[in-house]
Amino acid sequence: MSKSIFYHAGCPVCISAEHDIINLVGENNVEVVNIGEDRSRIQEAENAGVNSVPALVTPNGNALHINFGASMADVKG
C-alpha cells in the first residue's frame, strides 16, 4: 500500500476528521473510503484492523483510530 486509507461512515465526526486528515497529509497521499456508502469495503477495513470509524490505515499497515464516531458493528447494522 503506497497511500494511507481513511475509512469513515459519513457522520459529522467522520467528515470533520476527513477534512483534517486531507489537510495534514495531502489529498494525493490518502484514499478516502466512506464505508457508509461503499459497504463492499467493510470487510477490507476490518481486515486492516479497523475497529471503529473514523480510522486511518497507514502505508505500513497501522490502523490509527481517530476520535470515536461508530463501531464497525454499528456500521454493519
C-alpha positions as CSV (number, residue, x, y, z in Angstrom):
1,M,0.0,0.0,0.0
2,S,1.5,3.3,-1.0
3,K,-1.2,5.6,0.3
4,S,-2.9,5.8,3.6
5,I,-6.6,4.9,3.6
6,F,-9.1,6.9,5.6
7,Y,-12.2,4.9,6.4
8,H,-15.3,6.6,7.7
9,A,-19.1,6.3,7.8
10,G,-20.2,9.7,6.7
11,C,-21.2,11.1,10.1
12,P,-20.3,14.7,11.1
13,V,-17.4,13.5,13.2
14,C,-16.1,11.5,10.3
15,I,-16.5,14.3,7.8
16,S,-14.6,16.7,10.1
17,A,-11.8,14.2,10.6
18,E,-11.7,13.6,6.8
19,H,-11.0,17.3,6.2
20,D,-8.3,17.4,8.9
21,I,-6.6,14.3,7.5
22,I,-6.6,15.7,4.0
23,N,-5.2,19.0,5.3
24,L,-2.5,17.1,7.3
25,V,-1.3,14.5,4.8
26,G,-2.4,16.0,1.5
27,E,-5.2,14.8,-0.8
28,N,-2.7,12.8,-3.0
29,N,-1.4,10.8,-0.1
30,V,-4.7,9.4,1.2
31,E,-7.6,7.4,-0.2
32,V,-10.9,8.3,1.4
33,V,-13.4,5.4,1.8
34,N,-16.9,6.1,3.0
35,I,-18.0,2.7,4.1
36,G,-21.4,4.0,4.8
37,E,-21.8,4.4,1.1
38,D,-19.5,1.7,-0.1
39,R,-20.4,-1.2,2.1
40,S,-18.4,-3.6,0.0
41,R,-15.3,-2.3,1.7
42,I,-16.3,-3.0,5.3
43,Q,-14.5,-6.4,5.3
44,E,-11.4,-4.8,3.9
45,A,-11.4,-2.2,6.7
46,E,-11.9,-4.9,9.3
47,N,-9.1,-7.0,7.8
48,A,-6.8,-3.9,8.1
49,G,-7.6,-3.7,11.8
50,V,-10.3,-1.0,11.8
51,N,-12.5,-1.5,14.9
52,S,-14.3,1.9,14.7
53,V,-14.5,4.8,12.3
54,P,-13.1,7.2,11.6
55,A,-9.8,5.4,11.2
56,L,-6.6,5.9,9.2
57,V,-4.7,2.9,7.9
58,T,-1.1,3.9,7.2
59,P,1.0,2.6,4.3
60,N,2.8,0.2,6.7
61,G,-0.5,-1.2,7.9
62,N,-1.1,0.5,11.2
63,A,-4.7,1.3,12.0
64,L,-5.0,4.6,13.7
65,H,-8.4,5.2,15.3
66,I,-9.4,8.8,15.3
67,N,-12.0,10.1,17.7
68,F,-14.9,7.7,18.1
69,G,-17.7,8.0,15.6
70,A,-19.1,4.5,15.3
71,S,-18.1,0.9,15.9
72,M,-17.8,-1.4,13.0
73,A,-20.8,-3.3,14.4
74,D,-22.8,-0.1,14.3
75,V,-21.7,0.5,10.7
76,K,-22.7,-3.0,9.6
77,G,-26.1,-2.5,11.2
